Amino acid sequence: MITNRIFLVLFIFLVLQCSIQGQEKAFLDGNDWNVFPTEAKRGFLLGFEEGIKVVGMVGLGQQHITTSPESIEILERMKIWIDFFMGKTSRGTYEQLIEGIDKVYDHYANKHIEIFNVQRLVKMRINGELSEEEFQNSLMKRR
């Protein structure tokens, strides 16, 4: 009798644990993006871009203090993102970026690609850094 109860409690715990884990998502994807109204999409992109700039500026300002290989690698990656959003590569408008992301997420197979990756690829396509073939290949790798 006690063994059955222990088994039942363990079974319920495992079922609940699996259902909770199945609901967790670390990043936004096309399923989230497609429910946003246009103004929310624009706000998301603006907030993302501003966040990259602020975090990057703070991080780059601390570069002389943090000299571990890991910190330097993170700062180098952050610098790439700052250059990408603040630098000469910013040719497209937010409307073009929203339209491009919408188009990517119109394809069912792309709905689970993280918005972070789609945003970067669409911006690179707008800037002429990726051909259409390279763009499509990059999306397929992330599916």
Residue pairs with C-beta under 8 A, 6 or more apart in sequence:
27 114
27 115
27 116
28 114
28 115
28 116
29 111
29 112
29 113
29 114
29 115
30 104
30 105
30 110
30 111
30 112
30 113
30 115
30 118
31 111
31 112
32 115
33 41
33 101
33 102
33 105
33 115
33 118
34 102
34 105
34 111
36 44
38 98
41 98
41 101
42 94
42 98
44 115
45 94
45 97
45 98
45 119
46 94
48 119
49 85
52 78
52 81
52 82
52 85
53 82
53 85
53 86
55 78
56 78
56 79
56 81
56 82
57 82
59 74
59 75
59 78
60 75
60 78
60 79
60 82
63 72
63 75
66 72
66 75
83 89
84 120
84 123
89 123
89 127
89 129
90 127
91 126
91 127
91 128
92 100
92 123
92 126
92 127
96 126
97 119
97 122
97 123
97 126
100 122
100 125
100 126
101 115
101 118
101 119
101 122
104 110
104 113
104 118
104 121
104 122
104 139
105 111
105 118
109 143
110 118
110 139
110 143
112 143
113 139
113 142
113 143
114 142
117 142
118 139
121 130
121 135
121 138
121 139
124 130
124 135
125 132
125 135
130 138
